[in-house]
Amino acid sequence: MPLTVSQLMEKMPGAFLPEKAQGINAVVHFKFTGEESGEWNAKIADGKCDVAAGAPADPASMTLTADSNDYVKIFTGELDGMSAFMQGKIKLGGDLNLAMKLMQMFKIK
């Protein structure tokens, strides 16, 4: 059975690599469309990643908008994140440098 966005977001803190996020203090707002539409947020600070359902309480450093199925494919390695961005499957707002770092901050299976 394929992963769902909910399962993936719940696994994010366990896949977080704090050594790759030194000096990062950011809030990422995820907006998912499609089959599993909804909003999530991740706060990355002090070597930790806290994930919660819903829009973030603090202003987002970056917003990522994507179809839920495409996002799962990126995190499972079925779809290249950069290709998805170039094809318009992922839309980014805010700190684009953070977007590049995000892919390195998590061990993707």
Legacy VTK file of the C-alpha trace (Angstrom):
# vtk DataFile Version 3.0
C-alpha trace
ASCII
DATASET POLYDATA
POINTS 109 float
0.000 0.000 0.000
1.477 3.378 -0.948
2.358 5.927 1.688
-0.110 8.703 2.389
0.825 12.343 2.996
-0.299 11.944 6.620
2.024 8.982 7.148
4.873 10.780 5.417
4.446 13.960 7.460
4.301 11.937 10.684
7.591 10.242 9.728
9.376 13.527 8.939
10.798 14.133 12.446
12.314 10.624 12.439
13.909 11.193 9.011
15.327 14.574 10.032
19.129 14.934 9.932
19.963 17.684 12.475
23.587 17.894 11.352
22.347 19.077 7.925
20.215 21.831 9.482
22.763 23.699 11.587
21.838 27.351 11.931
18.408 26.846 10.329
15.428 28.402 12.052
12.474 28.092 9.700
8.792 27.329 9.364
7.682 25.459 6.254
4.019 25.542 5.232
2.902 22.588 3.100
-0.260 22.969 1.037
-1.430 19.747 -0.574
-3.983 19.478 -3.348
-5.529 16.421 -4.958
-6.470 13.155 -3.345
-5.177 14.003 0.121
-5.611 17.755 0.207
-4.784 19.648 3.365
-2.214 21.782 5.116
0.757 20.837 7.288
3.636 22.730 8.790
7.143 21.887 9.914
9.169 23.991 12.323
12.904 23.444 12.016
14.942 25.008 14.834
17.565 24.090 17.399
18.380 20.794 15.676
14.769 19.574 15.810
11.902 19.205 13.377
8.356 19.449 14.729
5.517 18.642 12.341
1.831 19.407 12.818
-1.344 19.322 10.764
-2.778 22.666 9.701
-1.405 26.060 8.778
1.521 27.294 10.881
0.917 29.674 13.793
4.126 31.564 12.970
4.760 33.217 9.596
6.141 30.683 7.106
9.701 31.040 5.841
8.672 29.019 2.806
5.466 27.635 1.329
5.412 24.451 -0.733
2.302 23.658 -2.763
1.989 20.295 -4.504
-0.392 17.511 -5.419
-0.345 15.039 -2.533
0.509 12.080 -4.802
3.428 13.943 -6.405
4.821 14.879 -2.983
4.755 11.254 -1.835
6.526 10.233 -5.059
9.263 12.794 -4.419
9.864 11.509 -0.907
9.878 7.868 -2.012
12.300 8.595 -4.852
9.844 7.896 -7.680
9.915 11.543 -8.798
12.892 13.903 -8.792
12.133 17.032 -6.758
13.968 19.378 -9.119
12.217 17.903 -12.160
8.848 18.247 -10.422
9.618 21.906 -9.692
10.693 22.555 -13.294
7.502 20.890 -14.557
5.371 23.061 -12.283
4.253 20.122 -10.142
5.680 21.871 -7.065
5.206 25.562 -6.407
7.464 27.316 -3.934
7.080 30.658 -2.226
9.365 32.492 0.153
12.921 31.342 0.865
13.935 29.287 -2.179
17.375 28.555 -0.688
15.579 26.783 2.129
13.810 24.593 -0.436
17.163 23.384 -1.744
18.385 22.649 1.779
15.178 20.811 2.723
15.973 17.889 0.429
19.292 17.411 2.250
17.815 17.702 5.754
15.853 14.461 5.512
16.922 10.939 4.680
14.689 10.024 1.796
13.988 6.342 1.335
LINES 1 110
109 0 1 2 3 4 5 6 7 8 9 10 11 12 13 14 15 16 17 18 19 20 21 22 23 24 25 26 27 28 29 30 31 32 33 34 35 36 37 38 39 40 41 42 43 44 45 46 47 48 49 50 51 52 53 54 55 56 57 58 59 60 61 62 63 64 65 66 67 68 69 70 71 72 73 74 75 76 77 78 79 80 81 82 83 84 85 86 87 88 89 90 91 92 93 94 95 96 97 98 99 100 101 102 103 104 105 106 107 108
